[in-house]
Amino acid sequence: MAQLSVNVNKIATLRNARGGDVPNVLSVSCDLIEFGVFGITVHPRPDERHIRRQDVYDLSEEIGKQKSAKPSLEFNVEGYPSDDFLQLVKKTLPDQCTLVPDPPEVLTSNAGWKLNDDQVETLQSTLETLRSASVRSSIFVDPYDVDEVFISKLETLKPDRVELYTEMYAQAFATSEQDQVTAVYKKASDQISKLGIGLNAGHDLNQDNLAHLVTSIPQILEVSIGHAFIAESLYDGLQKTTANYLKILSDH
């Protein structure tokens, strides 16, 4: 069964809109953990437009404390592997670090690593840093970029996991393109899994399209969901929304 990690960036965005501390990112995250989520995901950016550096420290400390009662609980920090970002990761030691190729100014992560020569060099160094810190690595990958050359480079890099960038899947869901696009994701997933690399997935996943994805690609170990999760919670509340997602995952 795929596990659920909730991205709390949007909680931080709402808080920052008023400049205070409501809603409190740490408190909401603790509630989500109580409701049964497997993990908390954050994506700190240099401008701190949503998650702040202090949020990362606070969450790292709190999740560390809660592991005594919930050993499987995980903290996932994602971001572009700048020097500042990697220093933050080394100081907070999350369970997983998800590396994305987007520069700081983009609105949201909207592309996977292409694994050109410059990116491979960056990732080689970064993955070694994460291994030395005993932090599980994951890199953001667009299944449409996965071909023989890509797989060869991925085999050399050997991250612990790959996160499938699922925007194209979400756009095609419930359209005439659904089966064709899902087949691309399944083929890429099979190729990546054969390398012994674990699979995560995230971006634009919601309660409507999640079941089909995890049924089609049973190798998926973890899904990271934020924007839709918070939007759905406006109607159903955090607890019911969490329960809905957990049921979807447990049923499939």
Buried (B, 14 or more C-beta within 10 A) or exposed (E): EBBBBBBBBBBBBBBBEEEEEEBBBBEBBBBBBEBEBBBBBBBBBBEEBBBBBEBBEBBBEBBBEBBEEEEEBBBBBBBBBBEBBBEBBBEBBBBBBBBBBBEEEEEEBBBBBBBEEEBBEBBEEBBEBBBEBEBBBBBBBBBEBBEEEBBEBBBEBEBBBBBBBBBBBBBBBEEEEBEEBBEBBBEBBEBBBEBEBBBBBBBBBBBEBBBBBBEBBEBBBBBBBBBBBBEBBEEEEBBEBBBBBBEBBEEB
